[in-house]
Amino acid sequence: MTRQFRLKRPAEWTRFTPDDLAELEETLDVLSDPRALADIREADLAYTADNLSRRADAVRNLRR
């Protein structure tokens, strides 16, 4: 089943499958969650600063 949504101009149509719509709704949920956005920003800053825990190090730290 495909849903159609009318955009601003009458000739424009776009089609979303149910999976596309679910993914879009999930994205909107994340973008509307201040805590999730803060986590994303923090992770982005850590990545930019190359301040990341490598997987093996993270696992070792969890086992301590």
C-alpha positions as CSV (number, residue, x, y, z in Angstrom):
1,M,0.0,0.0,0.0
2,T,1.4,3.4,-1.0
3,R,0.1,6.7,0.4
4,Q,0.2,9.9,-1.5
5,F,0.8,13.3,-0.1
6,R,0.1,16.5,-2.0
7,L,2.8,19.1,-1.8
8,K,2.6,22.9,-2.4
9,R,2.1,22.9,-6.2
10,P,-0.8,20.9,-7.5
11,A,1.4,18.8,-10.0
12,E,3.7,17.6,-7.2
13,W,3.1,14.2,-5.7
14,T,5.3,12.0,-3.7
15,R,4.7,8.5,-2.6
16,F,5.6,6.9,0.7
17,T,5.5,3.2,1.4
18,P,4.5,2.2,5.0
19,D,8.1,1.5,5.8
20,D,9.2,5.0,4.5
21,L,6.5,6.6,6.6
22,A,7.6,4.6,9.7
23,E,11.2,5.7,9.2
24,L,10.2,9.3,8.8
25,E,8.0,9.2,11.9
26,E,11.0,7.6,13.8
27,T,13.3,10.4,12.6
28,L,10.8,13.1,13.7
29,D,10.5,11.4,17.1
30,V,14.3,11.6,17.6
31,L,14.5,15.1,16.4
32,S,11.7,16.2,18.8
33,D,13.5,14.6,21.8
34,P,15.9,17.1,23.4
35,R,17.8,14.4,25.3
36,A,18.3,12.4,22.1
37,L,19.5,15.5,20.3
38,A,21.9,16.3,23.1
39,D,23.3,12.7,22.9
40,I,23.8,13.1,19.2
41,R,25.5,16.4,19.5
42,E,27.8,15.0,22.2
43,A,28.7,12.1,20.1
44,D,29.3,14.3,17.1
45,L,31.7,16.5,19.1
46,A,33.5,13.5,20.4
47,Y,33.9,12.1,16.9
48,T,35.1,15.5,15.6
49,A,37.6,15.7,18.4
50,D,38.7,12.1,17.8
51,N,37.8,11.4,21.4
52,L,36.1,8.0,20.9
53,S,36.4,4.8,22.8
54,R,37.3,2.0,20.5
55,R,35.0,-1.1,20.7
56,A,37.6,-3.3,22.4
57,D,38.4,-0.6,25.0
58,A,34.7,-0.1,25.7
59,V,34.1,-3.8,26.2
60,R,37.1,-4.1,28.6
61,N,35.8,-1.1,30.6
62,L,32.4,-2.7,30.9
63,R,33.9,-5.9,32.3
64,R,35.8,-4.1,35.1
